[in-house]
Amino acid sequence: MPAVTEGQPAPVASFESSRELLFGVAYRVLGSVTDAEDVVQEAWLRWDRVDHARIADPRSFLVQVTTRLALDRLRWAKARREAYVGQWLPEPLPTGPAIEDGAEIADSVSVAMLVVMETLSPLERVVFVLREAFEFSFADIAVMVGRSEAAVRQLARRARSHVRERRPRFRQDRDVRRRVTERFLAACLGGDLRALLDLLAPEVTLCIDGNGRRGVARNRVEGAEKVGRLLVRGLRRVLRPDGAVVAETGDAGDDAGDDTRGDTRGDTGSGSVVDVNGGPAALITAGGEPIAVIVVDVDLAADRVTRIWIIANQDKLGGVEGRRPGRPRPVRAAGRRAAREATRRLGPGRTETTFE
């Protein structure tokens, strides 16, 4: 796909000016950076083959192409995810510390929201993304997905109700989340179970996406004691140098004694707080390579962690800091400002794309 340069042909310029928006739509629909990039690439190939003189509004046309490509890929991906070994979680998307257009856009791309959207049908998810994240009109969405406007309104109501029932109970404050994430990371890396338990809500849940890797919990873990011990022991095990012996003298009934507290001498791993999916997250690295991204949900009133998601599938860590330095710089999550220019209604003379 051509890079943006001065004096480029008008069709190329039209595509490049829309690329961020197209990626933002595709990523929210698919929850995968790799798949979203593939969809945008395919959208470019289709755009390159059409008669541009017949396209009244290139931006709307490109969103329509991208939406339908993403919908087709999501239907295929849903079948694969049903057979996925363990918990499937979204691929982390690096974002800036001040994601464009503020809190609502950050929420639409958050891991918590993407996990909730996994419970929607493919068509519900597409309609929800286009309407709630990008504020497209129902008429525009109807053309994009090939449904009547009445059907789209019904899909939107159903999706909105479904998400409302399952979305995070606590509105997230970025500064509080960063502070709690830093404390959480320090406790994990230091093997300090007591400090970790002070941060975990009694009903905390943990989901790990390890792609079926041996030794990684495949089912959701619940309860502060179980989650705390799993985190401390698991991180100590993977961060030790090869061949090092990790003492495990305690059990879940102990009072956190010596086996869970702080000796990390000789560890080759490290951690840092990075910005992914519109908020802070913990990045764990070992030997210069990322091995996990950890995202936490926080009860603001109590400063307690209520939910933890760990993405430890190496195939999903290509875009985070410290891996594949030759990879293109991650695209920012497109916000409503980029979408508003594409929300004009599809006029009667508009050429629509077809998928044979």
CORBEL-V354195 format. One record per residue. N is the residue number from 1. RES is the residue in one letter. PHI is phi as a letter, one per 40 degrees, with the letter a starting at -180 (* if undefined). OMEGA is omega in radians with two decimals (999 if undefined). BURIAL is + if it has 24 or more other ideal C-beta (glycine too) atoms within 12 Angstrom, else -. Layout:
n & res & phi & omega & burial
N & RES & PHI & OMEGA & BURIAL
N & RES & PHI & OMEGA & BURIAL
This chain:
n & res & phi & omega & burial
1 & M & * & -3.05 & -
2 & P & c & 3.07 & -
3 & A & c & 3.13 & -
4 & V & c & 3.09 & -
5 & T & b & 3.10 & -
6 & E & c & 3.08 & -
7 & G & g & 3.14 & -
8 & Q & c & 3.12 & -
9 & P & d & -3.09 & -
10 & A & d & 3.12 & -
11 & P & c & 3.11 & +
12 & V & c & 3.12 & -
13 & A & c & 3.12 & -
14 & S & c & -3.13 & +
15 & F & c & -3.09 & +
16 & E & c & 3.13 & +
17 & S & c & -3.12 & -
18 & S & b & -2.97 & +
19 & R & d & -3.12 & +
20 & E & c & 3.09 & +
21 & L & c & -3.12 & +
22 & L & c & 3.10 & +
23 & F & c & 3.14 & +
24 & G & c & 3.09 & +
25 & V & c & -3.06 & +
26 & A & c & -3.11 & +
27 & Y & c & 3.14 & +
28 & R & c & 3.11 & +
29 & V & c & -2.97 & +
30 & L & b & -3.09 & +
31 & G & g & -3.09 & +
32 & S & b & 3.09 & +
33 & V & c & -3.10 & +
34 & T & c & 3.14 & +
35 & D & c & 3.13 & +
36 & A & c & 3.10 & +
37 & E & c & 3.11 & +
38 & D & c & 3.13 & +
39 & V & c & 3.12 & +
40 & V & c & 3.09 & +
41 & Q & c & 3.12 & +
42 & E & c & 3.08 & +
43 & A & c & 3.08 & +
44 & W & c & -3.12 & +
45 & L & c & 3.12 & -
46 & R & c & 3.11 & +
47 & W & c & -3.11 & +
48 & D & c & -3.06 & -
49 & R & c & -3.05 & -
50 & V & c & 3.04 & +
51 & D & c & -3.02 & -
52 & H & c & 3.14 & -
53 & A & c & -3.12 & -
54 & R & c & -3.10 & -
55 & I & c & -3.11 & +
56 & A & c & -3.10 & -
57 & D & b & -3.08 & +
58 & P & d & -3.07 & +
59 & R & c & 3.12 & +
60 & S & c & 3.10 & +
61 & F & c & -3.12 & +
62 & L & c & 3.08 & +
63 & V & c & 3.12 & +
64 & Q & c & 3.12 & +
65 & V & c & -3.11 & +
66 & T & c & -3.14 & +
67 & T & c & -3.10 & +
68 & R & c & 3.07 & +
69 & L & c & 3.13 & +
70 & A & c & 3.12 & +
71 & L & c & 3.11 & +
72 & D & c & -3.12 & +
73 & R & c & 3.13 & +
74 & L & c & 3.10 & +
75 & R & d & 3.10 & -
76 & W & c & -3.11 & -
77 & A & c & -3.14 & +
78 & K & d & 3.12 & +
79 & A & c & 3.13 & -
80 & R & c & -3.10 & -
81 & R & c & 3.08 & +
82 & E & c & 3.13 & -
83 & A & c & -3.10 & -
84 & Y & c & -3.13 & -
85 & V & c & -3.11 & -
86 & G & g & -3.10 & +
87 & Q & c & 3.04 & +
88 & W & c & 3.09 & +
89 & L & b & -3.11 & +
90 & P & c & 3.04 & +
91 & E & c & -3.10 & +
92 & P & c & 3.11 & +
93 & L & b & 3.08 & +
94 & P & c & 3.12 & +
95 & T & b & 3.13 & +
96 & G & c & -3.13 & +
97 & P & c & 3.11 & -
98 & A & b & -3.06 & -
99 & I & d & -3.03 & +
100 & E & d & 3.03 & +
101 & D & g & 2.91 & +
102 & G & g & -2.89 & -
103 & A & c & -3.07 & -
104 & E & c & 3.11 & -
105 & I & c & 3.09 & +
106 & A & d & 3.14 & +
107 & D & c & -3.08 & +
108 & S & c & -3.14 & +
109 & V & b & -3.10 & +
110 & S & c & 3.10 & +
111 & V & c & 3.14 & +
112 & A & d & -3.14 & +
113 & M & c & 3.13 & +
114 & L & c & 3.09 & +
115 & V & c & 3.10 & +
116 & V & c & -3.10 & +
117 & M & c & 3.06 & +
118 & E & c & -3.13 & +
119 & T & c & 3.09 & +
120 & L & c & 2.97 & +
121 & S & c & 3.14 & -
122 & P & d & -3.11 & +
123 & L & c & 3.07 & +
124 & E & c & -3.11 & +
125 & R & c & 3.13 & +
126 & V & c & -3.14 & +
127 & V & c & 3.14 & +
128 & F & c & -3.13 & +
129 & V & c & -3.09 & +
130 & L & c & -3.09 & +
131 & R & c & -3.00 & +
132 & E & c & -3.09 & +
133 & A & c & -3.02 & +
134 & F & b & 3.04 & +
135 & E & f & 2.99 & +
136 & F & c & 3.11 & +
137 & S & c & 3.10 & +
138 & F & c & 3.12 & +
139 & A & c & 3.11 & +
140 & D & c & -3.12 & +
141 & I & c & 3.13 & +
142 & A & d & 3.12 & +
143 & V & c & -3.09 & +
144 & M & c & -3.08 & +
145 & V & b & 3.10 & +
146 & G & g & 3.10 & -
147 & R & b & 3.08 & +
148 & S & c & 3.13 & -
149 & E & c & 3.11 & +
150 & A & c & 3.12 & -
151 & A & c & 3.13 & -
152 & V & c & 3.10 & +
153 & R & c & 3.12 & -
154 & Q & c & 3.09 & -
155 & L & c & -3.14 & +
156 & A & c & 3.12 & +
157 & R & c & -3.13 & -
158 & R & c & -3.12 & -
159 & A & c & -3.13 & +
160 & R & c & 3.12 & +
161 & S & c & -3.14 & -
162 & H & c & -3.13 & -
163 & V & c & -3.13 & +
164 & R & d & 3.14 & -
165 & E & c & -3.00 & -
166 & R & b & -3.06 & -
167 & R & c & -3.09 & +
168 & P & d & 3.13 & +
169 & R & c & -3.00 & -
170 & F & b & 3.02 & +
171 & R & c & -3.01 & -
172 & Q & c & 3.03 & +
173 & D & b & -3.01 & -
174 & R & d & -3.10 & +
175 & D & c & 3.12 & -
176 & V & c & 3.13 & +
177 & R & c & 3.13 & +
178 & R & c & -3.14 & +
179 & R & c & -3.14 & -
180 & V & c & 3.11 & +
181 & T & c & 3.12 & +
182 & E & c & 3.11 & +
183 & R & c & 3.12 & +
184 & F & c & -3.13 & +
185 & L & c & 3.13 & +
186 & A & c & 3.13 & +
187 & A & c & 3.13 & +
188 & C & c & -3.10 & +
189 & L & c & 3.12 & +
190 & G & c & -3.12 & +
191 & G & g & -3.05 & +
192 & D & c & -3.09 & +
193 & L & c & -3.13 & +
194 & R & c & 3.13 & +
195 & A & c & 3.14 & +
196 & L & c & 3.14 & +
197 & L & c & 3.08 & +
198 & D & c & -3.11 & -
199 & L & c & -3.02 & +
200 & L & c & 3.00 & +
201 & A & c & -3.12 & +
202 & P & d & -3.08 & -
203 & E & c & -3.09 & -
204 & V & d & 3.07 & +
205 & T & b & -3.13 & +
206 & L & b & 3.03 & +
207 & C & b & -3.12 & +
208 & I & b & 3.02 & +
209 & D & b & 3.12 & +
210 & G & b & 3.14 & +
211 & N & f & 3.07 & +
212 & G & g & -3.10 & -
213 & R & c & -3.12 & -
214 & R & c & 3.10 & -
215 & G & g & 3.14 & -
216 & V & b & -3.13 & +
217 & A & d & -3.10 & +
218 & R & c & 3.12 & -
219 & N & b & 3.12 & -
220 & R & c & 3.12 & +
221 & V & b & -3.07 & +
222 & E & b & 3.07 & -
223 & G & g & -3.03 & -
224 & A & c & -3.09 & +
225 & E & c & -3.14 & +
226 & K & c & -3.12 & +
227 & V & c & -3.12 & +
228 & G & c & -3.12 & +
229 & R & c & 3.12 & +
230 & L & c & -3.14 & +
231 & L & c & -3.08 & +
232 & V & c & -3.11 & +
233 & R & c & -3.11 & +
234 & G & c & -3.13 & +
235 & L & c & 3.11 & +
236 & R & c & -3.11 & +
237 & R & c & -3.06 & +
238 & V & c & -3.11 & +
239 & L & c & 3.10 & +
240 & R & c & 3.04 & +
241 & P & c & 3.12 & -
242 & D & d & 3.07 & -
243 & G & g & 3.14 & -
244 & A & c & -3.14 & -
245 & V & b & 3.12 & -
246 & V & b & 3.14 & +
247 & A & c & 3.07 & -
248 & E & b & -3.02 & -
249 & T & c & -3.09 & -
250 & G & c & 2.99 & -
251 & D & b & -3.03 & -
252 & A & c & 3.14 & -
253 & G & c & -3.14 & -
254 & D & c & -3.12 & -
255 & D & c & 3.03 & -
256 & A & g & -3.06 & +
257 & G & d & -2.95 & -
258 & D & c & -3.02 & -
259 & D & c & -3.07 & -
260 & T & b & -3.06 & +
261 & R & b & 2.89 & +
262 & G & f & -3.12 & -
263 & D & c & 3.12 & -
264 & T & b & 3.13 & +
265 & R & c & -3.14 & -
266 & G & g & 3.11 & -
267 & D & c & 3.11 & +
268 & T & c & -3.06 & -
269 & G & c & 3.08 & +
270 & S & a & 3.14 & +
271 & G & a & 3.09 & +
272 & S & a & 3.08 & +
273 & V & c & -3.11 & +
274 & V & b & 3.12 & +
275 & D & b & 3.04 & +
276 & V & b & 3.06 & +
277 & N & f & 3.03 & +
278 & G & g & 3.14 & +
279 & G & a & -3.13 & +
280 & P & c & 3.08 & +
281 & A & a & 3.10 & +
282 & A & c & 3.07 & +
283 & L & b & 3.11 & +
284 & I & b & 3.11 & +
285 & T & b & 3.07 & +
286 & A & a & -3.11 & +
287 & G & g & 3.13 & -
288 & G & g & -3.13 & -
289 & E & b & 3.07 & -
290 & P & c & 3.11 & +
291 & I & b & 3.12 & +
292 & A & a & 2.93 & +
293 & V & b & -3.08 & +
294 & I & b & 3.12 & +
295 & V & b & -3.13 & +
296 & V & b & 3.02 & +
297 & D & b & -2.96 & +
298 & V & b & 2.95 & +
299 & D & c & -3.03 & +
300 & L & c & -3.09 & -
301 & A & c & -3.06 & -
302 & A & b & -3.05 & -
303 & D & f & -3.14 & -
304 & R & b & 3.10 & +
305 & V & c & -3.10 & +
306 & T & b & 3.13 & +
307 & R & a & -3.13 & +
308 & I & b & 3.03 & +
309 & W & b & 3.11 & +
310 & I & b & 3.06 & +
311 & I & c & -3.11 & +
312 & A & b & 3.05 & +
313 & N & c & -3.04 & +
314 & Q & d & 3.13 & -
315 & D & c & -3.11 & +
316 & K & b & -3.04 & +
317 & L & b & -3.07 & +
318 & G & c & -3.07 & +
319 & G & c & -3.10 & +
320 & V & c & -3.05 & +
321 & E & d & 3.01 & +
322 & G & g & -3.12 & +
323 & R & b & 3.12 & +
324 & R & f & -3.08 & -
325 & P & c & 3.13 & -
326 & G & c & -3.12 & -
327 & R & c & 3.11 & -
328 & P & d & 3.14 & -
329 & R & c & -3.09 & -
330 & P & d & 3.11 & +
331 & V & c & 3.06 & +
332 & R & c & 3.11 & +
333 & A & c & -3.08 & +
334 & A & c & -3.11 & +
335 & G & b & -3.05 & +
336 & R & c & -3.13 & +
337 & R & d & 3.12 & -
338 & A & c & -3.07 & +
339 & A & c & -3.01 & +
340 & R & d & -3.14 & -
341 & E & c & -3.11 & +
342 & A & b & -3.01 & +
343 & T & c & 3.05 & +
344 & R & c & -3.11 & -
345 & R & c & 3.10 & -
346 & L & c & -3.03 & +
347 & G & c & -3.08 & -
348 & P & c & -3.13 & -
349 & G & c & -3.04 & -
350 & R & c & 3.05 & -
351 & T & c & 3.13 & -
352 & E & b & 3.08 & +
353 & T & c & 3.08 & +
354 & T & b & -3.13 & -
355 & F & b & -3.06 & -
356 & E & c & 999 & -
